[in-house]
Amino acid sequence: KRGFKFVGPTIIYSFMQAVGMTNDHTTDCFRYEEINHSIKNSVNIK
C-alpha cells in the first residue's frame, strides 16, 4: 500500500519548509535575506 497513513503537524510543517512557505533561518543568518527576497519576488509583494 502506498501513501500516508497519518498526516500530522510535523509532516505539514516539513512540507511547508520544503516548498518555501516558512523561513526558519534566524535574521542574522546569511541565507535569511536571500530567501526573503526570493519569496517576495515569487509572490509579487511590493
C-alpha positions in Angstrom: 0.0 0.0 0.0 1.2 3.5 -0.8 0.6 6.8 0.7 0.5 8.3 4.1 -1.4 6.6 6.9 -1.2 9.7 9.1 -0.6 13.4 8.4 0.2 15.4 11.5 1.7 18.8 12.3 5.3 17.6 11.8 4.6 16.4 8.3 2.7 19.5 7.4 5.5 21.8 8.7 8.1 19.8 6.9 6.1 20.2 3.7 5.8 24.0 4.3 9.6 24.2 4.7 10.2 22.2 1.6 8.0 24.4 -0.6 9.2 27.7 0.9 6.2 28.7 2.9 8.2 29.1 6.1 11.7 30.6 6.6 13.3 29.1 9.7 16.6 31.0 9.2 17.4 33.5 12.0 17.6 37.1 11.0 21.4 37.1 11.4 21.8 34.1 9.1 23.4 34.8 5.7 20.6 33.0 3.9 17.7 34.9 5.6 17.7 37.9 3.3 18.3 35.9 0.2 15.3 33.6 1.0 13.0 36.5 1.9 14.0 38.3 -1.3 13.1 35.2 -3.4 9.8 34.7 -1.5 8.8 38.4 -2.1 9.7 38.1 -5.8 7.8 34.8 -6.3 4.5 36.2 -4.9 4.9 39.8 -6.2 4.8 41.6 -2.8 5.7 45.2 -3.1 
